[in-house]
């Protein structure tokens, strides 16, 4: 192998982060679906039909497709990746939710029987789930995925740990590495109004990942997902020119 066979790119010559990949997770009712469609014209791959009501109330410019099985989702992701110009009218691809997506993968393995997975099938569940996540990561678009939140408590210490909800002991960590921005969304009432906030940076007890100017805990009550994406991309350009 020769050096000329590799594509070396200077950060200064590629100033903007082309696409932002975001994972938002939180409890049911925290507002994940509503916030994930707060760009100008998102395309939503909806694995939970109940989310259509929230989408219609939040963004009339949003388009959604109800995904009913894992094979259908894989086919659509391949289509978007291979023919991005056919989807150029959309500024963000939203997958709502990854937790339900994994259940579709599980249904494919069990034939929809609802039976518990056999020991040898757990590895396939993890592998098939990560295969879909890689397809999502490789989409030539801004991407926002949602997931439910899982809380675990260590009996000896009482420590509380928060992370996205997925089956498989290591799956949450593995999935999170495919996103460059991970946030835990929650609601907070200050006595007068309810605020929606996202934790993008915290201690080791909350799984999250900051990116550029998006760090710490951010009140998103008056900040759209489109604003966050633009902020990250603009920050990348400024740093590269500095």
C-alpha positions as CSV (number, residue, x, y, z in Angstrom):
1,X,0.0,0.0,0.0
2,X,1.2,3.5,-0.8
3,X,0.3,6.8,0.9
4,X,-1.2,8.0,-2.4
5,X,-3.9,5.3,-2.1
6,X,-5.4,7.0,0.9
7,X,-7.6,10.1,1.0
8,X,-6.0,12.5,3.5
9,X,-8.3,15.5,4.4
10,X,-7.1,18.5,6.4
11,X,-9.6,19.7,8.9
12,X,-9.1,23.3,7.7
13,X,-10.1,22.2,4.1
14,X,-13.3,20.6,5.3
15,X,-14.5,23.3,7.7
16,X,-18.2,22.3,8.2
17,X,-19.5,19.2,9.8
18,X,-21.5,17.9,6.8
19,X,-24.2,16.0,8.7
20,X,-25.1,15.9,12.4
21,X,-26.2,12.6,13.8
22,X,-28.3,13.0,17.0
23,X,-29.7,10.6,19.5
24,X,-32.4,11.9,21.9
25,X,-33.8,9.7,24.6
26,X,-36.2,10.2,27.5
27,X,-39.3,9.0,29.3
28,X,-42.6,8.6,27.6
29,X,-44.3,12.0,27.3
30,X,-41.0,13.9,27.6
31,X,-41.5,15.3,24.1
32,X,-39.0,13.3,22.0
33,X,-41.2,13.0,18.9
34,X,-42.4,16.6,19.0
35,X,-38.8,17.9,19.3
36,X,-37.3,15.5,16.7
37,X,-39.6,17.0,14.0
38,X,-38.8,20.6,14.8
39,X,-36.7,21.2,11.6
40,X,-38.1,22.8,8.5
41,X,-39.0,19.7,6.5
42,X,-38.2,16.3,8.2
43,X,-38.9,12.8,6.9
44,X,-39.9,10.6,9.8
45,X,-39.5,6.8,9.7
46,X,-42.1,6.1,12.3
47,X,-42.0,2.7,14.0
48,X,-44.8,3.7,16.5
49,X,-48.0,4.8,14.7
50,X,-49.1,6.8,17.8
51,X,-46.4,9.3,17.1
52,X,-48.3,10.5,14.0
53,X,-50.6,12.7,16.1
54,X,-47.7,14.5,17.7
55,X,-46.1,15.1,14.3
56,X,-49.2,16.5,12.8
57,X,-49.7,18.9,15.7
58,X,-46.0,20.1,15.7
59,X,-45.1,20.3,12.0
60,X,-47.4,20.3,9.1
61,X,-44.4,20.3,6.7
62,X,-43.2,16.9,8.1
63,X,-43.6,13.7,6.1
64,X,-43.8,10.4,7.8
65,X,-43.8,6.7,6.8
66,X,-45.2,4.1,9.1
67,X,-42.6,1.3,9.4
68,X,-44.1,-2.1,10.2
69,X,-41.2,-4.5,10.1
70,X,-37.4,-4.5,10.2
71,X,-37.0,-5.6,6.5
72,X,-39.1,-2.6,5.4
73,X,-36.9,-0.3,7.4
74,X,-33.6,-1.8,6.0
75,X,-34.9,-1.5,2.4
76,X,-35.9,2.2,2.9
77,X,-32.5,3.1,4.4
78,X,-30.8,1.5,1.5
79,X,-33.0,3.4,-0.9
80,X,-32.3,6.8,0.8
81,X,-28.5,6.1,1.0
82,X,-28.2,5.0,-2.7
83,X,-30.6,7.7,-4.1
84,X,-30.1,10.8,-1.8
85,X,-31.3,13.2,-4.6
86,X,-34.7,11.6,-4.5
87,X,-35.0,12.8,-0.9
88,X,-33.4,16.2,-1.2
89,X,-36.6,18.0,-0.2
90,X,-36.0,16.8,3.4
91,X,-33.6,18.5,5.8
92,X,-33.5,15.8,8.4
93,X,-34.2,12.1,8.6
94,X,-35.9,11.1,11.9
95,X,-36.2,7.6,13.2
96,X,-38.8,7.4,15.9
97,X,-38.0,5.3,17.8
98,X,-34.9,3.1,18.0
99,X,-36.3,1.3,21.0
100,X,-39.3,0.2,18.9
101,X,-37.0,-0.5,15.9
102,X,-35.2,-3.1,18.0
103,X,-38.5,-4.7,18.9
104,X,-39.1,-5.0,15.1
105,X,-35.8,-6.8,14.8
106,X,-36.7,-9.1,17.6
107,X,-40.0,-9.9,15.9
108,X,-38.2,-10.8,12.7
109,X,-36.0,-13.2,14.7
110,X,-38.9,-14.9,16.5
111,X,-41.3,-14.8,13.6
112,X,-43.6,-12.4,15.5
113,X,-44.4,-15.1,18.1
114,X,-43.5,-12.9,21.1
115,X,-41.6,-15.8,22.6
116,X,-38.4,-15.1,24.6
117,X,-35.2,-15.2,22.7
118,X,-33.1,-18.3,22.8
119,X,-29.6,-18.0,24.1
120,X,-28.0,-18.2,20.7
121,X,-30.4,-15.5,19.3
122,X,-29.2,-12.7,21.6
123,X,-26.1,-12.3,19.5
124,X,-28.2,-12.0,16.3
125,X,-30.4,-9.4,17.9
126,X,-27.4,-7.3,18.8
127,X,-25.8,-7.7,15.4
128,X,-28.9,-7.0,13.4
129,X,-29.7,-3.9,15.5
130,X,-26.2,-2.5,15.0
131,X,-26.4,-3.2,11.3
132,X,-29.5,-1.0,11.0
133,X,-27.8,1.7,13.2
134,X,-24.8,1.7,10.8
135,X,-27.1,2.2,7.9
136,X,-28.7,5.1,9.7
137,X,-25.3,6.6,10.6
138,X,-24.2,6.4,6.9
139,X,-27.2,8.3,5.6
140,X,-26.0,11.5,3.7
141,X,-28.4,13.6,5.8
142,X,-28.8,15.2,9.2
143,X,-30.3,12.5,11.4
144,X,-32.2,12.5,14.6
145,X,-33.2,9.2,16.3
146,X,-35.2,8.9,19.5
147,X,-35.3,6.2,22.2
148,X,-36.9,5.5,25.5
149,X,-35.0,6.0,28.7
150,X,-33.9,3.2,31.1
151,X,-33.0,3.9,34.7
152,X,-31.0,1.4,36.8
153,X,-30.1,1.6,40.5
154,X,-27.0,-0.1,42.1
155,X,-28.3,-1.8,45.2
156,X,-25.1,-1.4,47.3
157,X,-24.7,2.3,46.7
158,X,-28.1,3.5,45.5
159,X,-26.4,5.2,42.5
160,X,-28.9,5.9,39.7
161,X,-27.7,5.5,36.1
162,X,-29.6,6.7,33.0
163,X,-29.2,5.5,29.4
164,X,-31.2,4.8,26.3
165,X,-33.4,1.7,26.6
166,X,-32.3,-1.3,24.5
167,X,-32.2,-5.0,25.1
168,X,-28.7,-6.4,25.5
169,X,-26.3,-5.4,28.2
170,X,-23.8,-3.6,26.0
171,X,-26.2,-2.4,23.3
172,X,-26.8,1.2,24.6
173,X,-23.0,1.9,24.7
174,X,-22.5,0.4,21.3
175,X,-25.4,2.3,19.7
176,X,-24.4,5.6,21.2
177,X,-20.9,5.5,19.6
178,X,-22.6,5.9,16.2
179,X,-23.9,9.3,17.0
180,X,-21.9,12.5,17.5
181,X,-24.5,14.2,19.8
182,X,-26.4,12.3,22.5
183,X,-28.9,13.9,24.8
184,X,-31.3,13.0,27.6
185,X,-34.5,14.9,27.2
186,X,-36.7,15.7,30.3
187,X,-39.4,18.1,31.5
188,X,-39.0,20.5,34.4
189,X,-41.7,22.6,36.1
190,X,-40.5,25.9,37.7
191,X,-43.8,26.7,39.4
192,X,-45.1,28.7,36.5
193,X,-44.3,26.9,33.3
194,X,-43.0,23.5,32.1
195,X,-39.6,23.7,30.4
196,X,-38.1,21.0,28.2
197,X,-34.4,20.5,28.7
198,X,-31.7,18.2,27.3
199,X,-28.6,17.0,29.1
200,X,-25.8,16.8,26.6
201,X,-23.0,16.8,29.1
202,X,-22.9,15.4,32.6
203,X,-21.1,13.0,34.9
204,X,-20.8,9.3,34.3
205,X,-24.2,8.5,35.6
206,X,-26.1,9.9,32.6
207,X,-25.2,8.7,29.1
208,X,-24.7,11.7,26.9
209,X,-22.3,13.2,24.4
210,X,-21.7,17.0,23.7
211,X,-20.6,18.4,20.3
212,X,-19.2,21.9,19.7
213,X,-21.3,24.6,21.3
214,X,-24.0,22.0,22.3
215,X,-22.9,21.0,25.8
216,X,-24.1,21.0,29.4
217,X,-27.9,21.2,29.9
218,X,-29.8,23.2,27.4
219,X,-33.4,24.6,27.7
220,X,-34.9,23.8,24.3
221,X,-38.3,25.4,25.0
222,X,-37.5,28.1,22.4
223,X,-34.8,26.3,20.5
224,X,-35.6,24.0,17.6
225,X,-33.7,21.0,16.5
226,X,-32.9,22.9,13.3
227,X,-31.3,25.6,15.5
228,X,-29.1,23.0,17.2
229,X,-28.0,21.5,13.9
230,X,-27.1,24.9,12.4
231,X,-25.2,25.9,15.6
232,X,-23.1,22.7,15.4
233,X,-22.3,23.2,11.7
234,X,-21.5,26.9,12.0
235,X,-19.2,26.2,15.0
236,X,-17.3,23.7,12.9
237,X,-16.7,26.3,10.2
238,X,-15.5,29.0,12.7
239,X,-13.0,26.6,14.4
240,X,-11.6,25.5,11.1
241,X,-10.9,29.1,10.0
242,X,-9.4,30.1,13.4
